[in-house]
Amino acid sequence: MKVPVIVLSGFLGSGKTTLLMRLLHEAKQQSLVAAVLMNELGQQDVDGKIINDLLPNQSMEKLLDGCICCTKKSEIAGCIHNLLARQPDLIIIELTGVANPEEIADAMTEPSVMHKVLLHRIVTVVNADFFLEYNSILNPDRALTHTLRRQVETADLLIINKKDLVRERTLFKVERAVRQLNPTAPIRVTVNAEADLTYVLQGIVARPRINTKSFNVIQPHQAHVTPMVYQHSYSKLKTTSIPVPSNSSLRSQDLNRLSKSWGKGLLRAKGYIPVDGKIRLVQFSGGRLTIEPTHEAVEPYMVMIGFEADMLHAKESFEKHM
C-alpha cells in the first residue's frame, strides 16, 4: 500500500510552518505517524529547528540552500526513501515559498519512488495581508507570478491566513481573486492557520509496521520499473503510469502530432518509449514535446500528470497509438 503524501504550499510568509505544526499535532491525535520533508532556500535551517524543539522525536528530512522544485529536485527521491525507512503512515512535504507544487508531483513519478508514495492532498496557504500586492508586484516577473498562481490553482484545500491583519473589504477581494484562480477547492479563512484539518487527513489510516529492510534506498541507476495501472489520488493533480509494450514503436512525427492534442491540462508527461525503433526519453511540458537519446535499460513506460479530464484524454489518445 502506498504512503500518502500531503504537500503544503504557499508563498513566502503565508504561515506554512504554523500549519505544519497543527497538522503534525492533528496526526498525532489520530494515532498517525507522520514524517516531514522540509525545504528552505537559505543555508540555515530555521523552521526545522523550531519543529525539533517542539517535537524532538519527529522524523524529518531537510533540503537546504535551494528550491525543492529546481536545484534540489534530484534529491527528493533519496529523502523520501529515508523517510519511508521509518515506516510512516503519511509524509508531509513543506515547500519553500517559491516552489511550484506541480514539480513535486513530477518528482514523485521517479522510478525509485513511484510505486511507494501517492499524492494525497495539496494544501495552499494564502497570505491575506499580501496576496493582492504580490499578485500585482510580481507581474513583471512572469516566473514568480506563475508560481504564485499555480500554488493556488493546484490546491485541493485553500487556507486564507492572517485575516486579522486585513480589513473586511480586502479579505473579500482576496477571496474573490483566489476563487477565480481555483473555482472548486474548499476555502478556510483563518488566523494563525487554525483550521479544521479533518479534510486534509481524510482517508489516511495507520498501517502495520513491516521489516525496514524492504525500504533500502535505491540509486537511480538501479531503479526497475514495473508497469502500473492508473491510480486515482485524492489530489486535483492526477498521476497515471502507462505500461508500454516493449515491441511497440511510435514514429517521432506521430508522437509530435499527438502531443499537440493534449492541451494545457496535461501539465507533465515523461517516460522511456520505443520511438523510431529505439528507446528514447520522451518529455512533455508547457505544451512542448522533447525526444532524446538514452542509455537507460528500463522497461518502457509513460507517466502523465495533470488535471483529471485532460490527463485521461491524453492517456487514452496515447494508448490508441501504441
Summary of the structure (lengths in Angstrom):
residues: 322
radius of gyration: 20.0
end to end distance: 29.3
largest distance: 63.4
contacts: 1043
relative contact order: 0.14
helix: 34%
strand: 26%
